[in-house]
């Protein structure tokens, strides 16, 4: 399901990513959710993979923190 706000994101995403990264995640997830509507049960998994890939274009993990690249 698409996310209306950053507060609606899953707890691991909401608690570990900085605000800008959460915004990227949400936008990418929602876009992929619409794009892959024909994928049935795979739809959510694909949307999550797309969202994480989008975050990783701008952020990397250093230790336990996500920092801008």
Secondary structure, DSSP 4 states (H G I P E B T S, - for coil): ---SSGGGS-HHHHHHS-HHHHHHHHHHHHHHHHHTGGGGGGHHHHHHHHHHHHHHHHEEEETTEEEE-
